[in-house]
Amino acid sequence: MKLTKKFTTFLVLFVVIVIAQCLYGYWLHTQHYPSTDDAYLKAHILQVASLDSARVVKLNVKEHQWVRKGSLLFRLDPAQFQIAVRQASAKLANTMKTISALREQISAQTSVVEQQQASSILANQQFKRISNLARAKQASRAELDNATASKNEALALLHAAQNKLDELKLRLGKDNGASQINEVRSVLAQAELNLKHTKVFAATAGTVENLHLRVGSFVQAGAPLFAIIDQAHWWIEANFKETQLQRLKVGQPVKVAIDMYPGKAFTGKVASLSAGSGDTFSLLPAENASGNWVKVTQRFPVRIVLGPSPQATPFRVGASSTVTVDTTHG
């Protein structure tokens, strides 16, 4: 009887020790391999918008369709933009003709001014000679009056020619008409760019989501039309308790289990740890100044990068996951 009691006591003690060791082992494991199921798949979501306002005439994509980078998504009615290009092209041609004509007129008028300058110099010299002769009583009053009139006429013609030259140069501008041509070229370049934007291409490879666009729809410039989920870059936003962060470091390996693929294992790495808790950036953060405050363990987002989405098990944004970080490495 005594032996049975001793054996029972020993057995109970043994079971307690085993349970304690198991609990300690589990606690030790959780310290070295922190885990959370508050984790969700994320990817870059590109909002597709048009840079022009026009009506859709062609739609090349469907909901949930995979598209390549550079694929034509949809096309807008180009009519108004083609007209703008033709108008800008015509204006550029006319401006260049006008500038060319002004340059030729300036060249010709410069020659006229030079001729008038020469004529004015000769008339002034003739006036001086006649004036000297008149003072010596060797020229008549009529000859002096004619010389004076010729000098004044030549000077007036010179001033008129110079004024016309100044007017032409003012119309051409100080930069010889370059700014006028560049201004019209800018208008043409913008018109051509607007025409180019009537074709909207995929900026990245991915799947089309939230598509409500239809042929005939009128779209406004800058308004989001649908989204493309980038399939090349995936990560998990895992929310760890603040008590689990002490051993987490960038670069540590991570085991990932995604709920939609039971039994499948994926791997990743810790990319970054947030400097603020998730509650910090919420629209209405918790107010802890009240007297009935209750301490709540905060969670901090940890980004875990994954590889590209596998074809056999494609990733999907928002999928629930469970992540386990190996803190014994890194």
C-alpha positions in Angstrom: 0.0 0.0 0.0 2.8 2.3 0.9 4.6 1.4 -2.3 1.5 2.2 -4.3 1.2 5.6 -2.7 4.9 6.3 -3.3 4.5 5.2 -6.9 1.4 7.5 -7.3 3.3 10.4 -5.8 6.2 9.8 -8.1 4.0 9.5 -11.1 2.2 12.7 -10.3 5.5 14.4 -9.7 6.8 13.0 -13.0 3.8 14.2 -14.9 4.0 17.7 -13.3 7.7 17.9 -14.3 7.0 16.8 -17.8 4.2 19.3 -18.2 6.4 22.0 -16.8 9.2 21.1 -19.2 6.7 21.1 -22.1 5.4 24.5 -21.0 8.9 25.8 -20.7 9.8 24.3 -24.0 6.7 25.9 -25.6 7.5 29.3 -24.0 11.1 29.0 -25.1 10.0 28.2 -28.7 7.6 31.1 -28.8 10.5 33.4 -27.7 12.8 32.2 -30.5 10.0 31.7 -33.1 7.4 34.4 -32.5 4.2 33.9 -34.6 1.0 35.6 -35.4 -2.1 34.9 -37.4 -2.9 38.6 -37.7 -1.3 38.8 -41.0 -2.5 39.6 -44.5 -1.2 39.4 -48.1 -0.4 42.8 -49.7 0.7 44.0 -53.1 1.1 47.3 -55.0 -2.3 48.3 -56.4 -2.0 50.7 -59.4 -5.0 52.9 -60.0 -5.5 53.4 -63.7 -6.7 56.8 -64.9 -6.8 58.8 -68.1 -4.8 62.0 -68.6 -7.4 63.2 -71.1 -11.2 63.8 -70.8 -12.9 62.0 -73.7 -15.2 59.1 -74.6 -14.0 55.5 -74.6 -14.1 53.9 -78.0 -12.2 50.7 -77.3 -11.8 48.5 -74.2 -9.2 45.7 -74.3 -9.5 44.2 -70.8 -12.0 42.3 -68.7 -12.5 42.0 -64.9 -9.8 39.7 -63.3 -7.8 39.6 -66.6 -4.0 39.3 -66.4 -2.2 41.9 -68.5 1.4 42.4 -69.6 3.3 45.6 -68.9 2.8 47.9 -71.9 -0.5 46.2 -73.0 -3.1 48.5 -74.5 -5.9 48.8 -71.8 -8.3 51.1 -73.6 -8.5 53.9 -76.2 -10.2 57.3 -76.1 -11.9 59.0 -79.1 -8.9 60.8 -80.7 -10.9 63.2 -83.0 -10.7 66.3 -80.9 -7.0 65.8 -80.2 -6.2 65.1 -83.8 -7.9 68.4 -84.7 -5.8 70.2 -82.0 -2.6 68.7 -83.5 -3.5 69.9 -87.0 -4.3 73.4 -85.7 -1.1 73.6 -83.8 0.9 72.3 -86.8 -0.7 74.9 -89.1 0.0 77.7 -86.5 3.6 76.6 -86.3 4.0 76.7 -90.1 2.4 80.1 -90.2 4.5 81.4 -87.4 7.7 80.2 -89.0 6.7 81.8 -92.3 6.0 85.0 -90.5 9.3 85.0 -88.7 11.1 84.2 -91.9 9.4 87.1 -93.7 10.2 89.4 -90.8 13.9 88.4 -90.9 14.0 89.1 -94.7 12.2 92.4 -94.2 14.7 93.4 -91.5 17.6 92.4 -93.7 16.2 94.5 -96.6 15.3 97.4 -94.3 18.8 97.4 -92.8 20.2 97.9 -96.4 17.7 100.8 -96.8 18.9 102.4 -93.5 22.5 102.1 -94.6 21.7 103.7 -97.9 19.9 106.5 -96.2 22.8 107.0 -93.8 25.1 107.4 -96.8 22.7 109.8 -98.5 22.4 111.8 -95.3 26.2 112.0 -94.9 26.6 113.2 -98.5 23.8 115.8 -98.1 25.3 117.0 -94.9 28.7 117.4 -96.6 27.1 119.2 -99.5 25.4 121.6 -97.1 28.6 122.4 -95.3 30.4 123.2 -98.6 27.6 125.4 -99.8 27.5 127.1 -96.4 31.2 127.9 -96.6 30.8 129.2 -100.2 27.8 131.3 -99.2 29.8 132.9 -96.4 32.5 133.7 -99.0 29.9 135.2 -101.3 30.7 132.5 -103.8 27.2 130.7 -103.7 23.8 132.1 -104.0 21.0 132.1 -101.4 19.0 129.7 -103.6 21.9 127.2 -103.6 22.1 127.3 -99.8 18.4 126.8 -99.5 18.5 123.8 -101.8 21.4 122.3 -99.8 19.6 122.8 -96.6 16.4 121.2 -97.9 18.4 118.2 -99.3 20.1 117.7 -95.9 16.8 117.9 -94.0 15.1 115.5 -96.5 17.9 113.0 -96.3 17.8 113.1 -92.4 14.0 112.7 -92.4 14.3 109.7 -94.8 17.0 108.2 -92.5 14.8 108.6 -89.4 11.8 107.1 -91.2 13.9 104.1 -92.4 15.4 103.6 -88.9 11.9 103.8 -87.2 10.6 101.1 -89.6 13.6 98.9 -88.9 13.1 99.3 -85.1 9.4 98.4 -85.5 10.3 95.2 -87.5 12.9 94.2 -84.9 10.3 94.8 -82.1 7.9 92.5 -83.8 10.6 89.8 -84.3 11.8 90.1 -80.7 15.3 90.3 -79.1 15.9 86.6 -79.6 15.3 86.8 -83.4 11.9 85.2 -83.2 13.1 82.0 -81.3 10.7 82.5 -78.4 7.7 82.8 -80.7 8.6 79.6 -82.5 9.3 77.8 -79.3 5.9 78.9 -77.8 4.0 77.5 -80.8 6.2 74.3 -80.8 5.2 73.8 -77.1 1.6 74.0 -78.0 2.1 71.5 -80.8 4.1 69.2 -78.4 1.3 69.3 -75.8 -1.3 68.6 -78.5 0.7 65.6 -79.7 1.1 64.4 -76.1 -2.6 64.7 -75.5 -3.2 62.6 -78.6 -0.7 60.0 -77.5 -2.5 59.8 -74.1 -5.7 58.7 -75.9 -4.1 55.2 -75.8 -3.7 54.0 -72.2 -1.2 51.3 -71.6 -0.5 49.1 -68.5 2.3 50.5 -66.5 2.9 47.2 -64.8 2.0 43.5 -65.3 -0.8 42.3 -63.1 -4.5 41.5 -62.9 -7.3 44.0 -63.7 -9.7 44.5 -60.8 -12.7 46.7 -59.9 -13.4 47.3 -63.6 -16.6 49.2 -64.3 -15.5 51.0 -67.5 -17.5 50.4 -70.7 -17.2 51.4 -74.3 -19.0 54.7 -74.7 -18.3 55.9 -71.2 -17.0 59.5 -70.8 -14.0 59.6 -68.5 -12.6 62.6 -66.8 -8.9 63.3 -66.7 -7.3 62.0 -63.5 -10.4 60.1 -62.3 -9.6 56.4 -61.2 -11.2 53.9 -63.6 -10.0 50.5 -62.3 -7.0 48.9 -60.6 -4.1 46.7 -61.6 -2.7 44.5 -58.9 1.1 44.1 -59.4 1.9 40.4 -59.4 5.7 40.9 -59.2 6.0 42.3 -55.7 4.2 40.7 -52.7 4.5 41.2 -49.0 2.7 40.3 -45.8 1.7 42.9 -43.2 2.0 41.0 -40.0 0.8 42.6 -36.8 2.9 41.4 -33.9 2.3 42.1 -30.2 4.7 44.6 -28.7 6.0 41.8 -26.4 7.1 39.8 -29.5 9.2 42.6 -31.1 12.3 42.4 -28.9 14.0 39.7 -31.0 12.7 40.7 -34.4 15.3 42.1 -36.9 15.4 42.9 -40.5 16.6 40.0 -42.7 15.4 37.2 -40.5 13.8 34.2 -42.3 10.0 33.7 -42.1 7.8 30.7 -42.6 4.4 31.6 -44.1 1.2 29.6 -44.2 -1.7 31.1 -46.2 -5.2 30.0 -45.2 -6.4 29.6 -48.8 -3.6 27.0 -49.5 -3.7 24.6 -46.5 -0.7 22.4 -46.3 1.4 24.7 -48.5 4.5 26.4 -47.0 6.0 29.7 -48.3 9.1 31.6 -47.2 10.0 35.2 -46.8 12.2 37.7 -44.9 11.6 40.5 -42.5 11.9 43.7 -44.5 11.0 46.3 -41.9 9.4 47.0 -38.6 7.0 49.9 -38.1 8.0 52.7 -35.8 4.4 53.1 -34.7 1.6 50.8 -33.6 -1.3 50.2 -35.9 -3.6 52.3 -33.6 -1.3 55.3 -34.0 -2.3 55.8 -37.6 -6.0 55.0 -37.3 -8.6 57.7 -38.0 -9.7 57.7 -34.4 -6.8 56.6 -32.2 -7.5 55.4 -28.7 -7.8 58.1 -26.0 -6.1 56.7 -22.8 -6.4 59.8 -20.6 -9.7 58.7 -19.1 -10.0 57.4 -15.6 -11.3 54.0 -16.7 -8.3 53.2 -18.9 -7.5 49.6 -19.5 -4.1 48.5 -20.7 -4.3 46.8 -24.0 -1.3 45.1 -25.6 -0.5 47.0 -28.8 0.3 45.5 -32.2 3.0 46.8 -34.5 3.0 46.1 -38.3 6.0 44.1 -39.6 6.5 43.9 -43.3 7.6 40.4 -44.6 8.6 40.3 -48.3 7.8 37.3 -50.5 8.8 36.3 -53.9 6.7 36.6 -57.1 3.3 35.0 -57.1 3.6 31.3 -57.9 1.6 30.1 -60.9 0.3 27.0 -59.1 -0.7 28.9 -56.0 -1.3 32.5 -57.0 -1.3 35.1 -54.3 -4.4 37.2 -53.7 -4.5 40.6 -51.9 -6.0 40.4 -48.4 -5.6 36.7 -47.9 -5.2 35.7 -44.3 -1.9 34.3 -43.3 0.1 32.9 -40.3 3.7 33.8 -40.1 6.5 32.5 -37.9 9.8 34.3 -37.6 13.1 32.4 -37.0 14.9 34.8 -34.7 17.9 32.4 -34.3 19.2 33.7 -37.6 20.0 37.2 -38.7 
